Amino acid sequence: MAETADKKEILRGGQFLVKETACEDVFTPEDFSEEQKMMKETVIEFVDREIVPHKERFEHKDYALTEEVMRKAGELGLLGIAVPEEYDGLGMGFVSTMLVCDYISGATGSIATAFGAHTGIGTMPITLYGTEEQKKQYVPKLATGEWFGAYCLTEPGAGSDANSGKTKAELSADGKSYKINGQKMWISNAGFCNVFIVFARIEDDKNITGFIVENDPSNGISLGEEEKKLGIHSSSTRQVFFNDTVVSVENMLAGRGEGFKIAMNALNVGRIKLAAACLDAQRRVIDMGVKYANERVQFNTPIAKFGAIKSKLAEMATNAYACESASYRAAKNIEDRIAMRTEAGASHSEAELKGVEEYAIECSILKVAASEDMQSCADEGIQIYGGMGFSADAPMEAAWRDARISRIYEGTNEINRMLAVGMLVKKAMKGHVDLLNPAMAVGEELTGIPSFDTPDYSEVLSEEKAMVAKLKKVFLIVAGSAIQKYGPDLESHQQLLMAASDILIEVYMAESTILRTEKNVKRFGEDTQKEQIAMAQLYLYHAVDTINLKAKEGIVSFAEGDEQRMMLMGLKRFTKYQNQPNVVALRNLIAEKVTSENTYPF
Ligand SMILES: Cc1cc2nc3c(=O)[nH]c(=O)nc-3n(C[C@H](O)[C@H](O)[C@H](O)COP(=O)(O)OP(=O)(O)OC[C@H]3O[C@@H](n4cnc5c(N)ncnc54)[C@H](O)[C@@H]3O)c2cc1C
């Protein structure tokens, strides 16, 4: 059941697939409060002053500069946005924490990673799972940037399979401390952090346990050399070795065997924040791309005037707009959910944990979509710059290299794709999202006679909304039949899961883009939203194509004969436009706006 807060309906995580959302119920970047707008300006000003002028130093492995900028961010309060005031943070809502993460991450992936690792996975496990004593001892220092945090989960033999780590924690004979032994790998901020969140196994426990471990070299902690990486050159990434490191029992996080849960929940927040971290990075690449395209003249013409370049700028802007729309929609859902739980008497940490966990599906969707859109944005940025795009002296090369990591950490995109569908199926089984009845209804619709009425799509975006409703049916056909066919064995049909996940992702992204635009059309007028309408239509056009492709791939893999024919006919019906959009005209309109304003203007 959907629940209500502030008299408006808040859908549960994953319910977007089977329920309609009114545009008034989505939060959009145009809804930022005055305080949030000020915060945004403060962060942009900080980035333009402290990071942009030093971009070259960030490319030359100036780890000290990263630490210096992080300390300055701490002085401004930016490291404590999500931390409750009683622990010296600013205690701001989830949307504001997303906003800061968005705008601080745009200029270099080195700071994006250092910021994300510190505020997210480095600090959050303590604010969310720590005892009062642990919070008092560590969180204020982390919130102000006096100390820095890092998160030690990955090991040489335990990456995606994070619960398989070999690091051991052994209780001392007097029961007062644990001795930790093991090797952690790829640890962001390792080179300058003061405290590690370390996951280790006690005896032969099924699940790992979390510990807060201070970085004290005299306590058996040593570091590997800085890793030589493709990108994020000034983000410190090192191995961490624990050799008989003694940790007091008071430093265990939550209970014994709770580590895997902590690790996964921390990653849920990490994933949506990573999506936020891919937003301003896209805006800045578009901004540089259009400025270059307007200035660069070939064949006596600024290249921005060529259709081939216009197409790129339009697609880049459209994806960025879609990522913004979906990220802030989910962020507000989480914020509302947290408020609802707090009002019902839950503690801050309990409310936040459950609030984010509820939208774990959306967090995975966003992580995948935004990281891949960021990558293609930087890739096209290089192409717009031509040969200069390939030069390390121009900004696109670093943007492209920095973007690559986002598809790998916080759970690879393969793992997140599978998680998104897996979690949805689990929610359906628990009765939190009713997939069964809508799937049965689609089944009946498929075997019934289609309506030959011509719908009235005169209202702006009405055909697009109807199309999204049909695309949801495509997911139900593919996923519903696959579940029926394979049952619990579906897990081993990974290619099918990946295809289903792509459908899920495109539905959420397209719907969020349309709802944001519809909301803005209603309040600001259609005339003010011409390009946004075009972006919603262009995004949907691609989503329809992707969904067609992926659904077909799925259907032919598990259905044969008449069943296959019926499903493919259904697919055709559910992906058919009444009025095909003229995508060339849409792109031209969007590109005209971007090139005439000489920036990402939305
Ligand atoms: C720059 C950087 C910073 C990092 N920072 C941190 C940090 O601060 N703390 C930390 O703990 N970790 C960190 N990591 C580790 C990161 O989270 C892991 O690299 C990531 O989870 C993938 O693990 P892996 O590298 O072992 O790859 P693997 O798990 O070996 O995966 C290799 C490939 O196989 C695929 N794969 C794996 N399992 C499956 C499966 N079941 N089904 C289908 N495909 C599968 C993956 O998607 C991937 O494509 C960082 C990594 C990097 C590169």
Ligand as a Chemical Component Dictionary entry (heavy atoms), coordinates in Angstrom:
data_LIG
# 
_chem_comp.id                   LIG 
_chem_comp.type                 NON-POLYMER 
_chem_comp.pdbx_formal_charge   0 
_chem_comp.three_letter_code    LIG 
# 
loop_
_chem_comp_atom.comp_id 
_chem_comp_atom.atom_id 
_chem_comp_atom.alt_atom_id 
_chem_comp_atom.type_symbol 
_chem_comp_atom.charge 
_chem_comp_atom.model_Cartn_x 
_chem_comp_atom.model_Cartn_y 
_chem_comp_atom.model_Cartn_z 
_chem_comp_atom.pdbx_ordinal 
LIG C1  C1  C 0 39.214 3.577   -7.730  1  
LIG C2  C2  C 0 38.498 2.608   -6.846  2  
LIG C3  C3  C 0 38.078 2.997   -5.597  3  
LIG C4  C4  C 0 37.444 2.070   -4.760  4  
LIG N1  N1  N 0 37.108 2.450   -3.471  5  
LIG C5  C5  C 0 36.701 1.489   -2.606  6  
LIG C6  C6  C 0 36.557 1.797   -1.201  7  
LIG O1  O1  O 0 36.751 2.930   -0.768  8  
LIG N2  N2  N 0 36.215 0.802   -0.359  9  
LIG C7  C7  C 0 35.997 -0.478  -0.790  10 
LIG O2  O2  O 0 35.694 -1.330  0.029   11 
LIG N3  N3  N 0 36.090 -0.794  -2.114  12 
LIG C8  C8  C 0 36.457 0.144   -3.020  13 
LIG N4  N4  N 0 36.605 -0.170  -4.351  14 
LIG C9  C9  C 0 36.343 -1.528  -4.794  15 
LIG C10 C10 C 0 35.144 -1.641  -5.688  16 
LIG O3  O3  O 0 33.966 -1.486  -4.943  17 
LIG C11 C11 C 0 35.245 -2.990  -6.414  18 
LIG O4  O4  O 0 36.290 -2.860  -7.363  19 
LIG C12 C12 C 0 33.961 -3.401  -7.079  20 
LIG O5  O5  O 0 32.979 -3.705  -6.127  21 
LIG C13 C13 C 0 34.158 -4.617  -7.997  22 
LIG O6  O6  O 0 34.865 -5.637  -7.377  23 
LIG P1  P1  P 0 36.121 -6.281  -8.113  24 
LIG O7  O7  O 0 37.016 -5.184  -8.520  25 
LIG O8  O8  O 0 36.700 -7.318  -7.243  26 
LIG O9  O9  O 0 35.537 -6.922  -9.413  27 
LIG P2  P2  P 0 34.901 -8.373  -9.547  28 
LIG O10 O10 O 0 33.921 -8.608  -8.472  29 
LIG O11 O11 O 0 35.995 -9.361  -9.718  30 
LIG O12 O12 O 0 34.121 -8.217  -10.918 31 
LIG C14 C14 C 0 34.748 -8.341  -12.199 32 
LIG C15 C15 C 0 33.645 -8.343  -13.252 33 
LIG O13 O13 O 0 32.792 -9.469  -13.043 34 
LIG C16 C16 C 0 31.455 -9.056  -12.858 35 
LIG N5  N5  N 0 30.823 -9.906  -11.858 36 
LIG C17 C17 C 0 31.237 -10.189 -10.613 37 
LIG N6  N6  N 0 30.362 -10.978 -9.990  38 
LIG C18 C18 C 0 29.363 -11.218 -10.850 39 
LIG C19 C19 C 0 28.149 -11.947 -10.792 40 
LIG N7  N7  N 0 27.746 -12.582 -9.702  41 
LIG N8  N8  N 0 27.376 -11.951 -11.884 42 
LIG C20 C20 C 0 27.727 -11.293 -12.993 43 
LIG N9  N9  N 0 28.831 -10.573 -13.105 44 
LIG C21 C21 C 0 29.652 -10.529 -12.048 45 
LIG C22 C22 C 0 31.539 -7.609  -12.423 46 
LIG O14 O14 O 0 30.358 -6.878  -12.739 47 
LIG C23 C23 C 0 32.744 -7.119  -13.202 48 
LIG O15 O15 O 0 32.359 -6.752  -14.489 49 
LIG C24 C24 C 0 37.192 0.763   -5.212  50 
LIG C25 C25 C 0 37.591 0.387   -6.502  51 
LIG C26 C26 C 0 38.256 1.278   -7.306  52 
LIG C27 C27 C 0 38.718 0.808   -8.669  53 
# 
loop_
_chem_comp_bond.comp_id 
_chem_comp_bond.atom_id_1 
_chem_comp_bond.atom_id_2 
_chem_comp_bond.value_order 
_chem_comp_bond.pdbx_ordinal 
LIG C1  C2  SING 1  
LIG C2  C3  SING 2  
LIG C2  C26 DOUB 3  
LIG C3  C4  DOUB 4  
LIG C4  N1  SING 5  
LIG C4  C24 SING 6  
LIG N1  C5  DOUB 7  
LIG C5  C6  SING 8  
LIG C5  C8  SING 9  
LIG C6  O1  DOUB 10 
LIG C6  N2  SING 11 
LIG N2  C7  SING 12 
LIG C7  O2  DOUB 13 
LIG C7  N3  SING 14 
LIG N3  C8  DOUB 15 
LIG C8  N4  SING 16 
LIG N4  C9  SING 17 
LIG N4  C24 SING 18 
LIG C9  C10 SING 19 
LIG C10 O3  SING 20 
LIG C10 C11 SING 21 
LIG C11 O4  SING 22 
LIG C11 C12 SING 23 
LIG C12 O5  SING 24 
LIG C12 C13 SING 25 
LIG C13 O6  SING 26 
LIG O6  P1  SING 27 
LIG P1  O7  DOUB 28 
LIG P1  O8  SING 29 
LIG P1  O9  SING 30 
LIG O9  P2  SING 31 
LIG P2  O10 DOUB 32 
LIG P2  O11 SING 33 
LIG P2  O12 SING 34 
LIG O12 C14 SING 35 
LIG C14 C15 SING 36 
LIG C15 O13 SING 37 
LIG C15 C23 SING 38 
LIG O13 C16 SING 39 
LIG C16 N5  SING 40 
LIG C16 C22 SING 41 
LIG N5  C17 SING 42 
LIG N5  C21 SING 43 
LIG C17 N6  DOUB 44 
LIG N6  C18 SING 45 
LIG C18 C19 SING 46 
LIG C18 C21 DOUB 47 
LIG C19 N7  SING 48 
LIG C19 N8  DOUB 49 
LIG N8  C20 SING 50 
LIG C20 N9  DOUB 51 
LIG N9  C21 SING 52 
LIG C22 O14 SING 53 
LIG C22 C23 SING 54 
LIG C23 O15 SING 55 
LIG C24 C25 DOUB 56 
LIG C25 C26 SING 57 
LIG C26 C27 SING 58 
# 
